[in-house]
Amino acid sequence: MSKTIIVTGASRGIGLCITEYLLTTPQQHNVVVVARTLAPLQALKEKYPKQVEVVNGDLADFSLAQKAVDVAVGKIDVANTDEWKAGFDVNFISLVAFTKAALPHLRTTNGKIIFTSSGASVTGYRGWALYGATKAAMNHLAISLAAEEPDVVSVSIRPGMVDTNMQRELREDHATSLDAEMHAKFTGVHKDGKLLRVEQPGHVMGKLVLDAPVGLSGKFLSWNDQELGAFQE
């Protein structure tokens, strides 16, 4: 049975991988793709004209979006509270807005919400307080939704360190702003060929958005967790 799924951040990385997976299943699911970068969304629309609808723009029309991303790596003692507010608007409040808008339909269809979380949500890293805090808030949103919305499955997934443009940006664009130890970690994983292929967590998350069981609702899990074995095949 064909379903309709909204994928945010669909222009690249894990979001694009999830989108492509959903579009190529035998059920030919419909996907609403959302991102700030238009060209990759148009390419998807051209390739899958009957399955794709495009929504181009910032998740919540925040003009400080890019700046908020750029300052997501920085220590607390030099934090700019206005920039932190902008960071939460982009990385968390936008999720609340999307979720609120979708809930009426999700309730009637026993829908799924799969959040892309991070290990930074449960582990403190120097310079990552803002990013980690937004992801921790995301995890709690999933927990709260599980308590409040029994007909909707909400799961927060840690995708691990994936070979995406975000990793390149951390190695190159933020080489001087990142904590030296963290930068060495990112460059070392890349050099040693230990970054995950985007399809590894992406396909697991794509399968979850279609068929995640109620028993997973509210949980924060790594993509390769034993509990997700059925989705890793």
Secondary structure, DSSP 8 states (H G I E B T S, - for coil): ---EEEEETTTSHHHHHHHHHHHTSTT--EEEEEES-HHHHHHHHHHSTTTEEEEES-TT--TTHHHHHHTTS--GGG--HHHHHHHHIIIIIHHHHHHHHHHHHHHHHT-EEEEE--GGGTS--TT-HHHHHHHHHHHHHHHHHHHH-TTSEEEEEE--SBSSHHHHHHHTTTTTTS-HHHHHHHHHHHHTT-SB-THHHHHHHHHHHHH--GGGTT-EEETT-GGGGGG--
